[in-house]
Amino acid sequence: MLFSCSRSSSIIGTWTVEKVTFEFNERKSTPEMIRQLGEIEKHNTLIFKNDSIVHITMAAIDADYKYQISNDGTVTLEPADHPISHIVLNQNVIRTETETVIGKMRVTYKKSNFRKR
């Protein structure tokens, strides 16, 4: 079951990174590498164009995906070739979690007041 129209329409717009955190294996990376990766990830955007299409811009991707939102706020993307393993909408925040070769990355997004062209 999907959220009501009002919940689905509240996600529409541009979401930008508010915070990036990592759980990383110190044997596979250094704090400096993690800092640099965090700086790159701060430029990510999620642009929910309508009630079924989101445009994701990240270091590794720049593409449109179909999405659905479940009752618990989990956002499911199709096709499944995206690198994000978990996306949750909770009130005015979107949280993503991605497994990487150096560990787990969590990104928090807030809806921007501006519209991206």
C-alpha positions in Angstrom: 0.0 0.0 0.0 1.2 3.5 -0.8 1.0 6.7 1.1 -2.0 9.0 0.5 -1.7 11.7 -2.2 -0.8 14.3 0.3 2.1 12.3 1.7 3.3 11.5 -1.8 3.0 15.1 -3.0 4.9 16.4 0.1 8.0 14.5 -1.2 7.9 16.3 -4.6 10.8 18.8 -4.9 14.6 19.0 -4.5 16.2 17.3 -1.6 19.9 18.2 -0.7 22.4 16.7 1.7 22.2 17.9 5.3 24.6 15.3 6.9 26.9 12.4 5.9 28.2 9.8 8.3 30.2 6.7 7.9 30.9 3.4 9.7 34.1 2.3 8.0 36.8 -0.3 8.3 40.0 1.4 9.3 42.0 -1.3 7.5 40.3 -0.4 4.2 40.4 3.4 4.5 41.8 6.4 6.3 39.9 9.2 8.0 41.2 11.6 5.3 39.7 9.3 2.5 36.4 9.3 4.4 36.5 13.1 4.7 37.1 13.4 1.0 34.3 11.0 0.2 32.0 12.9 2.5 32.8 16.1 0.7 31.9 14.5 -2.6 28.6 13.1 -1.3 27.5 16.5 0.0 26.7 17.4 -3.6 24.1 14.7 -4.0 20.5 15.6 -4.9 17.3 13.8 -5.0 14.7 15.5 -7.2 11.3 14.0 -6.8 9.7 15.2 -10.1 6.2 13.8 -9.5 4.4 11.0 -7.6 6.4 8.3 -9.4 9.8 9.6 -10.8 12.9 10.7 -8.8 16.1 12.0 -10.4 19.2 11.0 -8.4 22.5 12.9 -8.9 25.4 11.4 -7.1 29.1 10.8 -7.9 28.3 7.4 -9.4 24.9 8.1 -11.0 22.8 10.8 -12.7 19.5 9.1 -13.7 15.8 8.9 -13.3 14.2 6.1 -11.3 10.6 5.1 -10.6 9.7 5.1 -6.9 7.0 4.0 -4.6 6.6 4.8 -0.9 5.3 2.2 1.5 3.3 2.8 4.7 6.4 2.7 6.8 8.1 5.4 4.7 10.4 3.0 2.8 11.1 4.3 -0.7 11.6 1.6 -3.3 13.4 2.4 -6.5 13.1 0.7 -9.9 15.2 -0.4 -11.7 17.3 -1.8 -8.9 20.7 -0.9 -10.4 21.1 2.1 -8.1 23.8 2.0 -5.3 21.5 3.0 -2.4 20.5 0.0 -0.3 17.9 1.7 1.9 15.9 4.9 1.6 13.4 6.1 4.3 11.1 9.2 4.3 10.3 10.3 7.9 8.4 13.5 8.3 10.6 16.2 6.6 13.8 14.1 6.3 15.0 11.4 3.9 17.7 9.1 5.2 19.6 6.8 2.9 22.0 4.0 3.7 24.6 2.6 1.3 26.9 -0.3 1.7 30.3 0.4 0.2 33.6 -1.5 0.0 35.0 0.6 2.8 31.9 0.5 5.1 28.4 1.9 5.6 27.5 5.4 4.5 24.4 7.2 5.8 23.1 10.4 4.2 20.4 12.7 5.6 18.5 14.9 3.1 16.3 17.9 3.7 13.9 19.4 1.2 15.4 22.6 -0.3 13.4 25.8 -0.6 14.7 26.4 -4.1 13.8 24.6 -7.3 16.5 23.2 -9.4 16.2 23.8 -13.1 
